[in-house]
């Protein structure tokens, strides 16, 4: 009996870990424009079109030696004060990892460019894996996806004909200006659930 209880707790812990784990993404700030003085779309409008999560990475591309990226406080963001940044990025292809939820403030290292609008606020979504009491709350596990079933050929189709492109599944949309850069782990949820159920039944 004790062995079954211990196994059940292990199963619950593993399910919570898999369900709350996520993939990290890389976002190219400003899309094709990069980090420039006059982008085709304002940086904050670009940020509003994207969803940022903890462990995502921002990539700022600009001309090395002619600009920089400063991570600043809200007050320095509002006043375009470049004198006391929290962090200064200058290599021309700067990477910044979003390591917490909440707002981050970025400005150009050139005050005139900041005043002209080369500034960015990124708000990172809160991590929702804890209840108010601090205990982990299991997230609902995604359904186990079965491979699509190929329909039989239509009567007027020759034997061995494959379904048309119209019958093929449509790929899911990806996050804008971003690419995967992390560690997929949620796909193991189905396997963990199946293992846990098997252990509970046989225990």
C-alpha positions, 0 to 999 in steps of 0.5 A: 500500500505504501509503495502504491502511494509513493508511486502515485506521488511520484507520478503527480510530481512528474506530471506537474513538472512536464505540464508547467515546462515550456519552450523558450523562444527567440524574438528579433526586436523590430522584425526585419528592421532590427534596432534602428532609429526609424523602424517601419513599426514602432517598437512598442506596437511590435511588442504588443503583437507578441507574447513574451514568457520567462526564458524567452530571449530578445535579439537586438540587431544594429550597427556595432559602434554606432548604436547600443541597447540600454536596459533601464528603469521606468523613470530613465525610460520615460526621460531617455536618461542614458547615464545610469543604465542597469545594463549596456549592450554594444556588440551589434547582435545583442541578446537579452534573456527575459529571466522574470515576469513583469516589465523590461525597459530598453532604450537606444544608447543615443539619447536623441534616438531614444527621444525620437522613439527608439525605445521598447517596453516588453512585458513578460507574462506571469508564470502560472504554476503556483497557487496563492498558498505557494503549493504547485497546482497541476496544469491540465495535461494536453491531450495525446495527439494521435496520428491522422487517419488516412481516409480510404481512396474515393471510388473514382480514384485509382488504388494507392492514390493519396489524399489531396493537399486539401485533406492534409492538416493545417500547421499551427501558427507560430509566434511572430518574429520568433523562433524556437530556442528551448527544450520541448518537454510538454510532449512527455505528459502523455507518456507520464500519465500512461505510466502512472495509470499503469503503475496505479492499476498494477500496484 
